[in-house]
Amino acid sequence: MSLQIVKVDDTVPGMWTVGLSLSGNEVGYFLKEYASAPAAEVSDRIAVADAKLRAAGAHCVVQSVRDLPAVLLDIAARMRVGETGVLTI
């Protein structure tokens, strides 16, 4: 039996990894700051975080954990056809 793991985080990936852009450390807002931040600034920060997480090897990047159900279904489908999530360097 092989073990399959999904990691959800905003740090450098090393297995099936879902990066968190908006709710992760890269964007860096507290809730009150986020609520009052200009939309363009929020979008810019999300774009930078998304690019950084993808460049680090995230298989997928979502804004928050509320987006996980669809991503986990996709990962499960990919695992059923033999994908492992292991990054080749």
mmCIF file of the C-alpha atoms, coordinates in Angstrom:
data_MODEL
# 
_entry.id   MODEL 
# 
loop_
_atom_site.group_PDB 
_atom_site.id 
_atom_site.type_symbol 
_atom_site.label_atom_id 
_atom_site.label_alt_id 
_atom_site.label_comp_id 
_atom_site.label_asym_id 
_atom_site.label_entity_id 
_atom_site.label_seq_id 
_atom_site.pdbx_PDB_ins_code 
_atom_site.Cartn_x 
_atom_site.Cartn_y 
_atom_site.Cartn_z 
_atom_site.occupancy 
_atom_site.B_iso_or_equiv 
_atom_site.pdbx_formal_charge 
_atom_site.auth_seq_id 
_atom_site.auth_comp_id 
_atom_site.auth_asym_id 
_atom_site.auth_atom_id 
_atom_site.pdbx_PDB_model_num 
ATOM 1  C CA . MET A 1 1  ? 0.000   0.000  0.000   1.00 0.00 ? 1  MET A CA 1 
ATOM 2  C CA . SER A 1 2  ? 1.406   3.404  -0.918  1.00 0.00 ? 2  SER A CA 1 
ATOM 3  C CA . LEU A 1 3  ? 0.788   6.488  1.159   1.00 0.00 ? 3  LEU A CA 1 
ATOM 4  C CA . GLN A 1 4  ? -0.553  9.585  -0.605  1.00 0.00 ? 4  GLN A CA 1 
ATOM 5  C CA . ILE A 1 5  ? -0.432  12.956 1.147   1.00 0.00 ? 5  ILE A CA 1 
ATOM 6  C CA . VAL A 1 6  ? -1.863  16.357 0.287   1.00 0.00 ? 6  VAL A CA 1 
ATOM 7  C CA . LYS A 1 7  ? -0.136  19.368 1.884   1.00 0.00 ? 7  LYS A CA 1 
ATOM 8  C CA . VAL A 1 8  ? -2.040  22.646 2.158   1.00 0.00 ? 8  VAL A CA 1 
ATOM 9  C CA . ASP A 1 9  ? 0.214   25.533 3.107   1.00 0.00 ? 9  ASP A CA 1 
ATOM 10 C CA . ASP A 1 10 ? 1.848   28.732 1.913   1.00 0.00 ? 10 ASP A CA 1 
ATOM 11 C CA . THR A 1 11 ? 5.405   27.403 2.197   1.00 0.00 ? 11 THR A CA 1 
ATOM 12 C CA . VAL A 1 12 ? 7.750   25.730 -0.276  1.00 0.00 ? 12 VAL A CA 1 
ATOM 13 C CA . PRO A 1 13 ? 6.128   22.537 -1.659  1.00 0.00 ? 13 PRO A CA 1 
ATOM 14 C CA . GLY A 1 14 ? 7.478   18.971 -1.636  1.00 0.00 ? 14 GLY A CA 1 
ATOM 15 C CA . MET A 1 15 ? 4.404   16.735 -2.209  1.00 0.00 ? 15 MET A CA 1 
ATOM 16 C CA . TRP A 1 16 ? 0.864   17.338 -3.469  1.00 0.00 ? 16 TRP A CA 1 
ATOM 17 C CA . THR A 1 17 ? 0.703   20.966 -2.564  1.00 0.00 ? 17 THR A CA 1 
ATOM 18 C CA . VAL A 1 18 ? -2.062  23.533 -2.647  1.00 0.00 ? 18 VAL A CA 1 
ATOM 19 C CA . GLY A 1 19 ? -0.718  27.033 -2.088  1.00 0.00 ? 19 GLY A CA 1 
ATOM 20 C CA . LEU A 1 20 ? -2.805  29.605 -0.237  1.00 0.00 ? 20 LEU A CA 1 
ATOM 21 C CA . SER A 1 21 ? -2.484  33.032 -1.799  1.00 0.00 ? 21 SER A CA 1 
ATOM 22 C CA . LEU A 1 22 ? -4.944  35.459 -0.209  1.00 0.00 ? 22 LEU A CA 1 
ATOM 23 C CA . SER A 1 23 ? -5.181  33.775 3.204   1.00 0.00 ? 23 SER A CA 1 
ATOM 24 C CA . GLY A 1 24 ? -1.480  32.870 3.312   1.00 0.00 ? 24 GLY A CA 1 
ATOM 25 C CA . ASN A 1 25 ? 1.503   34.649 4.778   1.00 0.00 ? 25 ASN A CA 1 
ATOM 26 C CA . GLU A 1 26 ? 2.663   36.047 1.435   1.00 0.00 ? 26 GLU A CA 1 
ATOM 27 C CA . VAL A 1 27 ? -0.232  38.520 1.199   1.00 0.00 ? 27 VAL A CA 1 
ATOM 28 C CA . GLY A 1 28 ? 0.219   39.470 4.832   1.00 0.00 ? 28 GLY A CA 1 
ATOM 29 C CA . TYR A 1 29 ? -3.084  41.080 5.760   1.00 0.00 ? 29 TYR A CA 1 
ATOM 30 C CA . PHE A 1 30 ? -4.841  40.918 9.093   1.00 0.00 ? 30 PHE A CA 1 
ATOM 31 C CA . LEU A 1 31 ? -8.620  40.753 8.596   1.00 0.00 ? 31 LEU A CA 1 
ATOM 32 C CA . LYS A 1 32 ? -9.137  44.434 9.446   1.00 0.00 ? 32 LYS A CA 1 
ATOM 33 C CA . GLU A 1 33 ? -6.360  45.475 7.014   1.00 0.00 ? 33 GLU A CA 1 
ATOM 34 C CA . TYR A 1 34 ? -7.811  43.295 4.270   1.00 0.00 ? 34 TYR A CA 1 
ATOM 35 C CA . ALA A 1 35 ? -11.283 44.784 4.760   1.00 0.00 ? 35 ALA A CA 1 
ATOM 36 C CA . SER A 1 36 ? -9.984  48.329 4.234   1.00 0.00 ? 36 SER A CA 1 
ATOM 37 C CA . ALA A 1 37 ? -7.320  47.701 1.585   1.00 0.00 ? 37 ALA A CA 1 
ATOM 38 C CA . PRO A 1 38 ? -7.847  49.035 -1.942  1.00 0.00 ? 38 PRO A CA 1 
ATOM 39 C CA . ALA A 1 39 ? -8.986  46.298 -4.345  1.00 0.00 ? 39 ALA A CA 1 
ATOM 40 C CA . ALA A 1 40 ? -6.061  46.920 -6.707  1.00 0.00 ? 40 ALA A CA 1 
ATOM 41 C CA . GLU A 1 41 ? -3.566  46.471 -3.870  1.00 0.00 ? 41 GLU A CA 1 
ATOM 42 C CA . VAL A 1 42 ? -5.218  43.219 -2.797  1.00 0.00 ? 42 VAL A CA 1 
ATOM 43 C CA . SER A 1 43 ? -5.179  41.932 -6.381  1.00 0.00 ? 43 SER A CA 1 
ATOM 44 C CA . ASP A 1 44 ? -1.507  42.850 -6.788  1.00 0.00 ? 44 ASP A CA 1 
ATOM 45 C CA . ARG A 1 45 ? -0.533  41.067 -3.564  1.00 0.00 ? 45 ARG A CA 1 
ATOM 46 C CA . ILE A 1 46 ? -2.534  37.976 -4.537  1.00 0.00 ? 46 ILE A CA 1 
ATOM 47 C CA . ALA A 1 47 ? -0.844  37.895 -7.958  1.00 0.00 ? 47 ALA A CA 1 
ATOM 48 C CA . VAL A 1 48 ? 2.633   38.108 -6.398  1.00 0.00 ? 48 VAL A CA 1 
ATOM 49 C CA . ALA A 1 49 ? 1.816   35.373 -3.875  1.00 0.00 ? 49 ALA A CA 1 
ATOM 50 C CA . ASP A 1 50 ? 0.289   33.162 -6.578  1.00 0.00 ? 50 ASP A CA 1 
ATOM 51 C CA . ALA A 1 51 ? 3.348   33.515 -8.823  1.00 0.00 ? 51 ALA A CA 1 
ATOM 52 C CA . LYS A 1 52 ? 5.748   32.823 -5.957  1.00 0.00 ? 52 LYS A CA 1 
ATOM 53 C CA . LEU A 1 53 ? 3.875   29.705 -4.825  1.00 0.00 ? 53 LEU A CA 1 
ATOM 54 C CA . ARG A 1 54 ? 3.637   28.352 -8.389  1.00 0.00 ? 54 ARG A CA 1 
ATOM 55 C CA . ALA A 1 55 ? 7.339   29.063 -9.013  1.00 0.00 ? 55 ALA A CA 1 
ATOM 56 C CA . ALA A 1 56 ? 8.134   27.132 -5.839  1.00 0.00 ? 56 ALA A CA 1 
ATOM 57 C CA . GLY A 1 57 ? 6.263   24.145 -7.270  1.00 0.00 ? 57 GLY A CA 1 
ATOM 58 C CA . ALA A 1 58 ? 2.708   24.271 -5.922  1.00 0.00 ? 58 ALA A CA 1 
ATOM 59 C CA . HIS A 1 59 ? 0.451   21.981 -7.936  1.00 0.00 ? 59 HIS A CA 1 
ATOM 60 C CA . CYS A 1 60 ? -2.395  24.428 -7.502  1.00 0.00 ? 60 CYS A CA 1 
ATOM 61 C CA . VAL A 1 61 ? -2.909  27.799 -5.839  1.00 0.00 ? 61 VAL A CA 1 
ATOM 62 C CA . VAL A 1 62 ? -6.206  28.908 -4.300  1.00 0.00 ? 62 VAL A CA 1 
ATOM 63 C CA . GLN A 1 63 ? -7.089  32.053 -2.405  1.00 0.00 ? 63 GLN A CA 1 
ATOM 64 C CA . SER A 1 64 ? -8.289  30.311 0.770   1.00 0.00 ? 64 SER A CA 1 
ATOM 65 C CA . VAL A 1 65 ? -9.249  26.962 2.258   1.00 0.00 ? 65 VAL A CA 1 
ATOM 66 C CA . ARG A 1 66 ? -12.855 27.521 1.181   1.00 0.00 ? 66 ARG A CA 1 
ATOM 67 C CA . ASP A 1 67 ? -11.598 26.670 -2.342  1.00 0.00 ? 67 ASP A CA 1 
ATOM 68 C CA . LEU A 1 68 ? -10.181 23.289 -1.271  1.00 0.00 ? 68 LEU A CA 1 
ATOM 69 C CA . PRO A 1 69 ? -13.076 20.892 -1.980  1.00 0.00 ? 69 PRO A CA 1 
ATOM 70 C CA . ALA A 1 70 ? -12.817 21.253 -5.766  1.00 0.00 ? 70 ALA A CA 1 
ATOM 71 C CA . VAL A 1 71 ? -9.028  21.073 -5.680  1.00 0.00 ? 71 VAL A CA 1 
ATOM 72 C CA . LEU A 1 72 ? -9.038  17.945 -3.532  1.00 0.00 ? 72 LEU A CA 1 
ATOM 73 C CA . LEU A 1 73 ? -11.472 16.282 -5.946  1.00 0.00 ? 73 LEU A CA 1 
ATOM 74 C CA . ASP A 1 74 ? -9.114  17.143 -8.814  1.00 0.00 ? 74 ASP A CA 1 
ATOM 75 C CA . ILE A 1 75 ? -6.096  15.766 -6.938  1.00 0.00 ? 75 ILE A CA 1 
ATOM 76 C CA . ALA A 1 76 ? -8.023  12.572 -6.119  1.00 0.00 ? 76 ALA A CA 1 
ATOM 77 C CA . ALA A 1 77 ? -8.869  12.119 -9.816  1.00 0.00 ? 77 ALA A CA 1 
ATOM 78 C CA . ARG A 1 78 ? -5.232  12.666 -10.762 1.00 0.00 ? 78 ARG A CA 1 
ATOM 79 C CA . MET A 1 79 ? -4.112  10.144 -8.144  1.00 0.00 ? 79 MET A CA 1 
ATOM 80 C CA . ARG A 1 80 ? -6.570  7.546  -9.546  1.00 0.00 ? 80 ARG A CA 1 
ATOM 81 C CA . VAL A 1 81 ? -4.766  7.714  -12.891 1.00 0.00 ? 81 VAL A CA 1 
ATOM 82 C CA . GLY A 1 82 ? -1.353  7.306  -11.285 1.00 0.00 ? 82 GLY A CA 1 
ATOM 83 C CA . GLU A 1 83 ? -0.097  10.820 -10.655 1.00 0.00 ? 83 GLU A CA 1 
ATOM 84 C CA . THR A 1 84 ? 1.893   10.973 -7.442  1.00 0.00 ? 84 THR A CA 1 
ATOM 85 C CA . GLY A 1 85 ? 2.438   14.625 -6.735  1.00 0.00 ? 85 GLY A CA 1 
ATOM 86 C CA . VAL A 1 86 ? 6.181   14.079 -6.371  1.00 0.00 ? 86 VAL A CA 1 
ATOM 87 C CA . LEU A 1 87 ? 8.139   16.896 -7.971  1.00 0.00 ? 87 LEU A CA 1 
ATOM 88 C CA . THR A 1 88 ? 11.008  15.881 -10.211 1.00 0.00 ? 88 THR A CA 1 
ATOM 89 C CA . ILE A 1 89 ? 14.078  18.074 -9.873  1.00 0.00 ? 89 ILE A CA 1 
# 
